Amino acid sequence: MANERASRCERGFTLLEMLVALSVISIAALTLVRLDAFAVRTAGDLDESTIAGIVAQNRAVELWTDPASPTIGNSAIGVANAGRNWRVEQRVARTADDSLLRIDLIVRPESGRGQAALTIIRPSR
C-alpha cells in the first residue's frame, strides 16, 4: 500500500489540473494585455492634453499682447499647431473692475480626446 501511494505521488499533474492552471495563466495574461492597451491610450490622451495646454498658452499670449481689446462674448477659431488642428473657444467677459477683462479659453483637438482650459485677466484698454 505504501508503494501504491508513492507511485501515485510521482505521476505528476492530471490533465484537469493542467487545464485549470493554463486557464488561470491565460486570464492573467489577457488582463496584462488590456492594461497595456489602456496605458498606451492614456499616454496618447496626455500628449494631446499637453499640446492643447501649449496652444491655450500661445493664444493667451496673443490676447495679452494685442493692443486692441477682444470683443466681449463667445467666439471660436481654428488653429494649426504641432501638425494638428485645434478648436479654441474663447469667452470674454467684464469683471467687477471695469478696467479688466476675464478671458476663458478652452482648447480641443478637432479629432481626439485631450483638452485644456485656461483663464487670464487682461486690461480692457
N, C-alpha and C positions, 0 to 999 in steps of 0.2 A: 504494500500500500504506500509506503514511503517512496518507493521507486516510481510509482504511478504519479504522485504529486510532483516529484522533481521533473519528470518528463513533461507534465502539463505547464509548469512554470517556464521551461526552456523553449516552448513553442513560439513565443512572441505574441504579437497583437493579432486579434481576429480581423477579418475583413470589415466588419461593422465598426470596430474601434478606429480603424484607419479612415473609413469614410467620415466618421464624426470629426476626427482630427483635421482632415482635409477641408471639410466644410467650415470649421471654425477659422482656420487659416485663411480661407477664401474670403470670408466675411470681413476679417481684419484687413486684408489686402485691398478689398474694394473700398472700405472706409478710408484708408490712406490715400487712394487714388482720388476719391471725391474731395478730400481735404486739400490735396494738392491743387486740384482744379479751382477750388474756392480761393486759395491763396493767390493763384495767378490772376483770377478775375478781380480780386480786391486790389492787387498791385496795379492793374490797369486803371481801375477807378481812382486810385490815389494819384496816379500820374495825371489823369485828366483834371482832378480837383486842384492839384498843384499848379498846373499850367493855367487853369481858369483863374486862380488867385493872382497869378502874374499878369494876366490880361486885365483883371479888375484894377490892379495897382497901376498899370500903364494908363488905363482910362482915367483913373483918379488924378494922376499927374497931369494929363491933358486938360482935365476940367479945372484943376487948381491953377495951372499956369496960363490959361486962356484969359486974356484981358476982358473979354465980353462975358457977362454973367449968363449962365444957362437959363433956358426958359423954364418957368415953373410948370410942373405937371409931369406926366409919364411919357416916355419915349423908348424906342428900341432901335438899335443899329446892329449891323453885321460887321464883324471884324475878322480879318485873317491874321493868325499868329501861330508860330511853331508848326506851320504846314497844315493847320486845321482851321475850320471856320467856326466862329463863336457868335453867340447872340448876347448882346449886352443890353440889359433892361435897366433903365435909369429913371429914378423918381426924384424930382427936385421939389422941395417944399421950404416954405419960410419957417424960421424959428421964432421963439419969443423975442429975440433980439432982431430988429429989422435989418441990421447991418450984416447978418449972417444967413446963409442958406444951408440946408441939410440935403445931402445928395446920397441916396441909397442906390448901390449898384448890385445887380445880380448877373453873373456870367454863367452861361451854359453852353456846352458844345452843341452844334447843330445836329450831330449824331453821336450819341454816347450818354454816359450817366453822370459824370462828375459835374460839380457846380461850385461856385464861390460867391460869397456875399461880402460887401464892403460898404461902410458908411463913412463919408467925410463931411466936414464942415468947412465952408469957404466964405470969404467976404462976398457980399452981394453987389459990389461996386458997379 
